[in-house]
Amino acid sequence: MEKRIFIGSFVKIDGFDKKYTLIKKEFGGLIKGRWIPEENFHITYRFIGNVNPRQLEDIKTVLKPSLGIEYEANLIFRGVGAFPNLLKPRVFFLKVDDTRGVLDRLNGFVNEKLALLGYPPEKRPFKPHITLKRVKGYSAEKFQAKVREFSDYEFGKQAIIKLSIIESILSPGGAKYKIVE
């Protein structure tokens, strides 16, 4: 049976629940869409999509040296933004500042190993972020002003990060993510 997977790292920001409530209050009337639950917060290195059991085993094999290992990081979650830009936001996100370069190294490792299996390199530059909401509609000027207001707001830190193969299980209530063992 196929699984829908991506390579990523779950994120747990201590004390973020109160700050997330603030974000929801401040941005809730400015952007439409479903808020991502905190347990789904992650950094994506590479979305792969549907894979069969053999492909999944191959991916596990090439990534095995780094899976589940705790990497010392100094991640600072500061500011918010939108992809592709603030004029046409489709994804509202929390910015991630990786002062040690751990995320870039993990991203490079993942892409190098997946290339061995024939997965073409990602065309877009790697920009670590935490998706907060997929935007379905927005109030342009107010949204842009509010993003500027929160541009330097620090939401928290994280010192350890782990690389995982994560399954995305889609449902009408939203996606659920779990580590593939």
ABEGO torsion letter per residue (X at the ends): XBBBBBBBBBBBBBGAAAAAAAAAAAAAAABBEBBBBAAABBBBABBAEBBBAAAAAAAAAAAAAABGBBBBBBBBBBEBBBOABAABBABBBBBBBBAAGAAAAAAAAAAAAAAAAGBBBBABBBBBBBBABBBABBBAAAAAAAAAAAAABBAEBBABBBBBBBBBBBBAAEBBBBBBX
